[in-house]
Amino acid sequence: MSVKHILNTGHSSAGHQEGLQGPQRKEFGSMKRNATVLKEQERFDDVPVGIADARPDSYAGQLLPSMDLQSNKRQKTADQIQDDMGDLPGGGRDGCSPVQLPAEGPSSPEIKVEGSPMAYRQDREASEASAPDMEPQSPVGRRSSSQPRPKRISYASMESFIHVGDVLVSRLPDGVKAYLATSRLRPMNLGFPYDREEDAQNPRKWMWAVDVWTYHFDGALRRLETTLHIELRTISAVEEVDIWRLDVVPLRLLDERFLQILQDRGRTFWQCRKNKFVSYLDKDADVSYHEGERFMVDFKAYKDANPDSLDSPDGLFGSKMPDYIFETDQPPAEPDLLLMPSEVVGFQLRTNKWKHLKVDRIQDVHWDHRAFVHLVMDLDWKRLIESLVTTRLDAEHRTDVPFNKGNGLVMLLRGASGTGKTYTAEAAAEKAGRPLYHIDCSDLGTKPDQIKANLQTVFKRAKQWGCILLFEDIDVFLAPRARDDADRNARVSVFVHALEYHDGIVILTSNSCSLFDEALMSRVRLTIYYPPLSKLQRSELWHSFFVRLADFMPFGIDVLNLRRHLNVFAECEMNGRQIRNALTTARQLAQFSNERLGFEHLRRAILLTMGFDISAA
């Protein structure tokens, strides 16, 4: 009897097997399985765009190249993947080529961790032995090249949807998170759901639960055990729905892009597990001149600053990754790599605020060495600043230089607002390849004890992170001490003492030109005065901003048009901050109008923000 005849006549397997003996019975079983595979392949002919082609002859030969933290151009971010999941049932977009699932290649050396996925291997083998119809899965839950990927699921097939040891991908409002299954699915509803006629007309909600764990980071990597719930809405036991409707899906059934996202996340987290200076692409940020905001990822410093915000989550298991693995530069093998946390905490050096960062949006910092070139300043002053900073940093790498008090480099930048003091510090930090730690002196406090404690924290972090310190508006600490003001005298004394024992680079800025405390001035190596910008300096500054904008948005700015009116812009008596604000406003006006940034946008911005009515030359 042919496979086609069996399918068309609807004979039950039980009825035929009663009349078959020995080899005939075995042949019938093989025919039945082949018929099932044929029907499965026919069902995959209408796979939605974006789902990997599951037919055996379409698998790629090796893994897609994974992107590490050194690359800033990932093929897909987690946010884009999340958007794709909501846009199409198949997880892709019209016109996209299907991503092919690679065949299994040589696995990475296993790093056995107590409580890691490797510990579930025996449970997994026992599960497969009790369910011979399920094909064994690889450690990361990927199917072999001979297995088609089911794109749809029904109530009747939910029991075999998840296996022990599967890596599960949970869809969240702001991304995805990976877990490892430690149990099979168990129904949360009692009784068979479709025993009444009205069920065929009214879709019902049914829930399943699965026990899982993932890694949680609290300075050490620990297991976090929890339970995930899967919801299914159907009108019959055999109605099939797309797996993308489910909030939790095994990784082996998903597009290969999800594997790459989790691999990149794991490697990025591994580089940030201690401390690392990173660039962060905030999803909602308006990034104008930089690749992203800079953060120092340092969980130990976060714990010291926020001891009351570290309550352990429910389900946190006591066992942690051994120190000898945690201390190695090489990240752990899969599937541990895929279970790394999706968030870290970072300190924003510009605002002095801690923030939770999505690991998928973290990139390496790329230092802007051209920033020092764009600095509008007398060439001799620029050379002097560069030589002092470079010499001081070189001395830090020498072992024959004793670091006692008085070995730090302190510079004082004086002048009116918007004359380039802060930008000088920023350009020097970019040139040196060091983080710039901004400190607003008004945030240090008013009482001597409070100021002392805050300064100790600031200088400690600066030394650990290798920062250049920038104290802005230092006037409150620069005023000469007076006999009738004990608090002011104490503030100045505390600051001078802290400055004396710091051996790094410190830059002070002041808008005042009055007398300063002698004890503090004796610690200053270099003092620079910034006069108001001349017309020539304004022209250079406008030109510098045009060049930087052209690099940032090459197809959104009419550089030639703006340069033709350079003299007109230079006539406006504006400082550096006002020029920058006018350009930002003009760029936003152009974007709102969907036009290239040109003279008219900048003219309107200057008129609205400064009151200057300029006309074309």
C-alpha positions in Angstrom: 0.0 0.0 0.0 1.5 3.4 -1.0 1.9 6.4 1.3 -0.4 8.4 -0.9 -3.1 5.7 -0.6 -2.8 5.7 3.2 -3.2 9.5 3.3 -6.2 9.5 0.9 -8.2 6.6 2.4 -7.7 7.8 6.0 -6.9 4.3 7.3 -5.8 4.5 10.9 -2.3 3.3 11.7 -3.7 1.1 14.4 -6.0 -0.8 12.1 -3.3 -1.5 9.6 -0.7 -2.5 12.1 -2.8 -5.3 13.4 -2.4 -7.1 10.0 1.2 -6.4 9.5 4.0 -8.6 10.9 7.8 -8.2 11.2 9.4 -6.3 8.3 6.0 -5.3 6.9 5.1 -3.6 10.2 8.5 -1.8 10.2 8.0 -0.7 6.6 4.6 0.7 7.4 6.0 2.8 10.2 8.7 4.2 7.9 6.1 5.0 5.2 3.9 6.7 7.8 6.8 8.9 8.9 7.8 9.8 5.4 4.2 10.7 4.6 4.2 13.1 7.6 7.4 14.7 6.4 5.9 15.2 3.0 2.9 16.9 4.4 5.1 19.1 6.6 7.2 20.2 3.6 4.0 21.0 1.7 2.9 23.2 4.6 6.2 25.1 4.5 5.7 26.2 0.9 3.8 29.3 2.1 6.3 30.4 4.8 5.9 34.1 5.5 8.7 36.4 4.4 11.5 36.5 7.0 11.2 33.0 8.5 14.2 30.9 7.8 13.6 28.4 4.9 13.3 25.1 6.8 13.8 22.6 3.9 16.9 20.5 4.3 18.5 21.5 1.0 18.5 25.2 1.9 20.8 25.3 5.0 23.9 27.3 4.9 27.2 25.6 5.5 28.4 27.6 8.5 27.3 30.2 11.1 26.7 33.8 10.0 29.7 36.0 11.1 28.9 37.3 14.6 29.5 40.9 15.4 31.6 41.8 18.4 31.8 45.0 20.4 34.5 46.3 18.2 32.0 46.8 15.3 29.5 49.7 15.5 27.5 48.5 12.5 25.4 45.5 13.6 23.1 44.1 11.0 20.1 44.2 13.3 19.6 45.7 16.7 17.4 44.1 19.3 15.0 47.0 18.9 14.7 46.4 15.1 14.2 42.6 15.7 11.5 43.5 18.2 9.8 45.8 15.6 10.0 43.0 13.1 8.2 40.6 15.4 5.3 43.0 15.7 5.1 43.9 12.0 4.7 40.6 10.3 3.6 37.1 11.4 6.8 35.8 9.9 9.0 38.2 11.6 10.3 39.9 8.5 9.4 42.6 6.0 8.2 42.4 2.4 11.1 42.0 0.0 13.6 40.6 2.5 15.4 37.5 1.6 14.8 34.6 4.0 17.6 34.0 6.5 19.0 30.5 6.3 19.7 28.3 9.2 23.3 27.0 9.2 24.3 23.5 9.7 25.9 22.6 13.0 29.6 23.4 13.0 32.3 22.5 15.5 31.3 23.5 18.9 33.3 25.7 21.2 35.1 24.1 24.2 32.7 23.6 27.0 33.2 25.5 30.2 31.3 23.6 32.9 29.7 25.8 35.5 27.9 24.6 38.5 24.3 24.9 37.7 25.0 25.7 34.1 23.1 24.3 31.1 25.6 21.4 30.9 24.2 20.1 34.2 20.9 19.4 32.5 22.4 17.1 29.9 21.3 13.9 31.7 17.8 15.3 32.3 17.6 16.2 28.6 18.7 12.7 27.5 16.1 11.2 29.9 13.4 13.4 28.4 14.3 12.4 24.9 14.3 8.7 25.8 10.8 9.1 27.1 9.7 10.9 24.0 11.3 9.1 21.0 9.3 11.1 18.5 11.3 14.2 19.4 14.7 14.8 17.7 17.6 15.5 20.0 18.5 19.2 20.3 21.9 20.8 20.4 22.9 22.6 23.6 21.6 25.9 22.3 18.4 24.5 21.2 19.1 24.6 17.4 17.5 21.9 15.2 19.6 19.7 13.0 19.7 20.3 9.2 17.3 17.4 8.6 14.5 18.9 10.7 11.9 21.4 9.4 11.0 24.3 11.6 7.4 24.4 12.5 5.9 27.8 11.9 2.6 27.1 13.5 1.4 25.6 16.8 -1.9 24.2 18.0 -3.4 23.3 21.4 -2.9 19.6 20.6 0.8 20.0 19.8 1.7 22.3 22.7 2.8 19.4 24.9 5.9 18.9 22.7 6.6 22.6 22.0 9.3 23.0 24.6 12.0 20.5 25.7 14.2 20.5 28.8 17.4 22.3 27.9 15.8 24.5 25.3 17.0 28.1 25.1 13.8 30.1 25.2 13.4 33.7 23.9 10.9 35.8 25.8 9.5 38.9 24.0 9.5 42.0 26.2 8.2 45.5 25.5 11.7 46.8 25.0 13.5 43.8 23.5 14.0 40.1 24.1 15.5 38.0 26.9 16.8 34.4 26.9 16.2 31.7 29.5 17.0 28.0 29.8 14.1 25.6 30.2 14.3 23.2 33.2 10.9 21.5 32.7 8.4 20.6 30.1 5.3 22.7 29.6 2.5 22.1 32.0 -1.1 23.3 31.5 -2.5 25.8 33.9 -6.2 24.9 32.9 -7.9 21.7 34.1 -10.0 19.6 31.8 -10.2 19.4 28.0 -11.2 22.9 26.8 -13.2 22.0 23.7 -16.1 19.8 25.0 -18.9 22.2 24.1 -20.3 23.5 20.9 -20.0 27.2 21.7 -16.2 26.8 22.0 -16.0 26.6 18.2 -17.4 30.1 18.0 -15.7 31.7 21.0 -11.9 31.6 21.2 -10.7 30.8 24.6 -7.4 31.6 26.4 -5.3 28.7 27.7 -2.1 29.0 29.7 1.0 26.8 30.1 3.9 27.2 32.5 7.5 26.3 32.1 10.3 26.5 34.8 13.4 28.4 33.6 16.5 30.1 34.8 18.8 32.8 33.5 21.8 34.8 34.7 21.4 37.7 37.1 24.3 40.1 37.8 24.9 41.6 41.2 28.7 41.9 41.0 28.7 38.1 40.4 26.8 36.0 37.9 24.1 34.0 39.7 21.2 31.9 38.6 17.8 33.5 38.7 15.1 30.9 38.7 11.5 31.8 37.6 8.5 30.6 35.7 7.4 31.7 32.3 3.8 31.6 31.1 2.6 31.0 27.5 -0.8 32.1 26.4 -2.7 30.5 23.5 -6.0 31.6 22.0 -7.7 29.2 19.6 -11.3 28.1 18.8 -10.5 24.4 18.4 -8.0 21.9 19.6 -6.4 21.5 16.1 -6.6 25.1 15.0 -3.0 26.2 14.3 -1.7 29.7 15.1 1.5 31.3 14.1 4.3 30.8 16.7 5.0 34.6 16.6 1.8 35.1 18.5 3.4 33.5 21.5 5.4 35.6 24.0 7.9 32.7 24.6 9.4 30.7 21.7 12.3 28.2 21.6 15.4 29.7 20.0 15.6 26.7 17.6 12.4 27.8 15.9 13.4 31.4 15.4 15.3 33.3 12.7 19.0 33.1 12.9 19.2 36.8 13.7 18.0 36.1 17.2 21.0 33.8 17.8 23.3 36.6 16.6 21.6 39.1 18.9 22.1 36.9 21.9 25.7 36.1 21.0 26.6 39.8 20.6 24.8 40.6 23.9 26.8 37.9 25.7 30.1 39.1 24.4 29.3 42.7 25.1 28.2 42.0 28.6 31.4 39.9 29.2 33.5 42.9 28.4 31.5 45.1 30.7 31.2 42.8 33.7 33.9 44.6 35.7 34.2 48.2 34.4 34.4 49.7 31.0 34.0 53.1 29.4 31.3 52.8 26.7 29.2 54.7 24.2 25.5 54.3 24.5 23.0 54.8 21.7 19.8 55.8 23.5 16.8 54.9 21.5 15.1 58.3 22.1 18.1 60.5 22.2 18.8 63.3 19.7 22.4 62.6 18.9 23.8 65.8 17.2 27.5 65.7 17.2 28.6 62.6 19.0 28.0 58.9 18.4 26.2 58.6 21.7 26.4 59.4 25.4 29.4 58.1 27.3 29.0 55.9 30.4 31.3 54.2 32.8 30.0 50.7 33.5 31.1 49.8 37.1 28.8 47.7 39.2 31.0 47.9 42.3 30.9 51.7 42.3 27.1 51.6 41.8 26.8 49.3 44.9 28.9 51.7 46.9 26.7 54.7 45.8 23.4 52.9 46.1 23.6 50.3 48.9 19.8 50.3 49.5 18.8 49.6 45.9 20.2 46.1 45.7 17.4 43.9 47.0 17.9 40.4 45.6 15.0 39.4 43.2 12.8 36.5 44.1 14.2 33.2 42.8 17.9 34.2 43.0 19.8 31.0 43.5 22.8 30.9 45.7 25.3 29.3 43.3 27.4 31.6 41.1 29.8 31.3 38.3 33.2 30.3 39.6 35.8 33.1 40.0 38.3 31.4 37.7 35.8 31.6 34.9 34.5 35.0 35.7 38.1 36.4 35.7 39.0 35.1 32.3 38.9 37.3 29.2 37.3 34.6 27.1 33.5 34.5 27.5 31.9 31.2 28.4 30.6 28.8 25.7 27.0 28.5 24.5 24.4 28.3 25.9 25.8 30.1 28.9 26.8 32.9 26.6 23.2 33.3 25.4 21.9 33.7 28.9 23.9 36.8 29.9 22.0 39.7 31.4 20.4 42.2 29.1 21.1 45.2 31.3 24.0 46.8 33.1 24.3 50.0 35.2 26.4 52.9 33.9 27.5 56.3 35.3 27.0 59.2 32.9 30.1 61.4 33.4 28.4 64.4 32.0 25.4 64.5 34.3 26.8 62.4 37.2 23.7 60.1 37.1 23.4 56.3 37.2 21.3 54.7 34.6 20.3 51.2 33.5 21.7 50.5 30.1 20.5 48.0 27.5 23.5 45.8 26.6 22.3 45.7 22.9 22.8 49.5 22.6 26.3 49.6 24.0 29.2 50.3 21.6 32.9 51.0 21.9 34.0 54.6 22.4 35.6 56.2 19.3 37.7 59.1 20.3 37.4 62.2 18.2 41.0 63.2 17.7 39.9 66.0 15.3 38.3 67.8 18.2 41.6 69.4 19.2 42.1 70.5 15.6 38.7 72.2 15.6 39.6 74.1 18.9 39.6 77.8 18.1 42.6 79.0 20.1 46.1 80.5 19.6 48.3 77.8 18.2 51.0 78.3 20.9 48.4 77.7 23.7 47.2 74.6 21.9 50.7 73.2 21.6 51.4 73.9 25.3 48.2 72.2 26.5 48.8 69.2 24.3 52.4 68.8 25.5 51.5 69.1 29.2 48.6 66.6 28.9 50.7 64.1 26.8 53.7 64.3 29.1 51.6 63.8 32.2 49.8 60.7 30.8 53.1 59.2 29.6 54.5 59.6 33.2 51.6 57.4 34.5 52.9 54.5 32.5 56.5 54.8 33.8 57.4 52.8 36.9 60.4 55.0 37.9 58.3 58.2 38.6 57.3 58.5 42.3 53.7 59.7 42.7 53.5 61.7 45.9 51.5 64.9 46.6 51.9 67.7 44.1 52.5 65.5 41.1 49.2 66.2 39.4 48.6 68.6 36.6 46.1 71.4 37.4 45.1 73.9 34.8 42.8 77.0 35.3 40.8 78.3 32.4 39.3 81.8 33.0 37.0 83.9 30.8 33.5 84.8 29.9 30.8 82.2 29.2 30.9 80.6 25.7 34.5 81.5 25.0 35.7 77.8 24.7 36.8 76.8 28.2 34.7 73.7 28.4 35.4 72.7 24.8 39.1 73.0 25.5 38.8 70.4 28.3 36.6 68.2 26.0 39.1 68.4 23.2 42.1 67.6 25.4 40.3 64.5 26.8 39.5 63.3 23.2 43.1 63.9 22.2 44.3 61.9 25.2 41.7 59.2 24.9 40.6 59.6 28.4 37.1 59.9 30.0 36.2 63.5 31.0 34.5 63.6 34.4 32.3 66.8 34.6 31.8 68.2 38.1 29.5 71.1 38.8 30.9 72.6 42.0 27.4 73.5 43.1 26.6 69.8 43.4 29.4 69.2 45.9 27.4 70.7 48.8 27.8 73.7 51.1 29.0 72.2 54.4 32.7 71.4 54.7 32.0 67.8 55.8 29.7 67.2 52.9 32.1 68.7 50.4 35.0 66.6 51.8 33.0 63.3 51.5 31.9 64.2 47.9 35.4 65.2 46.8 36.8 61.9 48.2 34.3 60.0 46.1 35.0 62.1 43.0 38.8 61.8 43.2 38.6 58.0 44.0 36.4 57.4 40.9 38.7 59.6 38.7 41.7 57.5 39.7 40.0 54.2 39.2 38.5 55.1 35.9 41.5 57.1 34.6 39.5 60.3 34.1 40.5 63.8 33.4 38.6 65.9 36.0 36.7 69.0 35.0 35.5 71.3 37.8 33.2 73.9 36.3 32.4 77.3 37.9 35.0 76.9 40.6 34.6 80.5 41.8 33.2 79.4 45.2 36.5 77.6 46.0 38.8 80.2 44.5 37.8 83.2 46.6 40.4 84.3 49.1 39.9 83.2 52.6 38.5 85.8 55.1 38.8 86.0 58.9 35.0 86.5 59.4 33.9 83.5 57.2 34.8 80.2 58.8 32.6 78.1 56.4 34.2 79.6 53.3 37.7 79.1 54.7 36.9 75.5 55.5 35.6 74.9 51.9 38.7 76.3 50.4 40.9 74.3 52.7 39.1 71.1 51.9 39.4 71.6 48.2 43.1 72.6 48.3 43.9 69.5 50.4 42.1 67.2 48.0 43.7 68.7 45.0 47.1 68.5 46.5 47.0 64.7 46.8 45.5 63.9 43.4 48.1 62.8 40.9 45.9 63.0 37.8 44.9 65.8 35.4 42.4 68.4 36.8 41.0 71.3 34.8 39.3 74.2 36.6 37.0 76.8 34.8 35.9 80.1 36.1 33.8 83.0 34.7 35.3 85.4 37.1 38.5 87.5 36.8 38.7 88.5 40.4 41.4 87.6 42.9 41.8 83.9 43.9 43.1 82.1 47.0 46.9 82.0 47.0 47.1 78.5 48.4 45.0 77.2 45.5 46.7 79.2 42.8 50.1 77.8 44.0 48.8 74.3 42.9 47.8 75.5 39.4 50.4 74.7 36.7 48.9 76.7 33.8 46.4 79.6 33.7 44.8 80.6 30.4 42.6 83.7 29.9 39.8 83.5 27.3 38.8 86.9 25.9 35.5 87.4 24.0 35.6 85.9 20.5 36.9 88.2 17.7 35.3 88.3 14.3 38.1 86.1 12.9 37.6 83.5 15.7 33.8 83.5 15.1 34.4 82.9 11.5 36.7 80.0 12.3 34.2 78.6 14.8 31.3 78.8 12.3 33.4 77.0 9.7 34.4 74.3 12.2 30.8 73.6 13.0 29.9 73.4 9.3 32.6 70.8 8.7 31.5 68.7 11.7 27.8 68.9 10.6 28.8 67.8 7.1 30.5 64.7 8.6 27.4 64.0 10.7 24.7 64.6 8.1 26.4 64.7 4.6 23.2 64.6 2.6 21.3 66.9 4.9 23.3 70.1 4.8 24.1 72.6 2.0 27.7 73.3 3.0 28.5 75.4 -0.1 25.5 77.6 0.6 26.4 78.2 4.2 30.1 78.9 3.4 29.2 81.6 1.0 27.6 83.5 3.9 30.4 82.9 6.4 31.2 86.6 6.7 27.6 87.4 7.4 27.5 84.9 10.3 30.8 86.1 11.7 29.4 89.7 12.0 26.9 88.5 14.7 28.5 89.0 18.1 27.8 85.5 19.4 29.8 83.3 21.7 30.5 79.6 21.1 27.5 78.3 23.1 25.1 80.6 21.2 26.6 79.6 17.9 26.1 75.9 18.7 22.5 76.5 19.9 21.7 78.4 16.8 23.0 75.5 14.6 21.1 72.9 16.6 17.8 74.9 16.2 18.4 75.4 12.5 19.1 71.7 12.0 15.8 70.8 13.7 13.9 73.3 11.6 15.4 71.8 8.4 14.5 68.3 9.6 11.0 69.3 10.5 10.5 70.7 7.0 12.3 67.7 5.4 14.8 70.1 3.7 18.5 70.4 3.6 20.0 72.7 6.2 20.8 76.0 4.5 21.2 79.7 5.0 17.5 80.5 5.4 17.1 77.9 8.3 20.2 79.4 10.1 19.0 82.9 9.5 15.6 82.1 11.1 17.3 80.4 14.0 19.6 83.3 14.8 16.6 85.7 14.5 14.5 83.7 16.9 17.2 82.9 19.5 19.3 86.0 19.4 17.2 88.7 17.8 19.7 89.4 15.1 18.1 90.0 11.7 20.8 89.1 9.1 20.5 89.1 5.3 22.3 87.4 2.5 25.6 88.9 1.5 
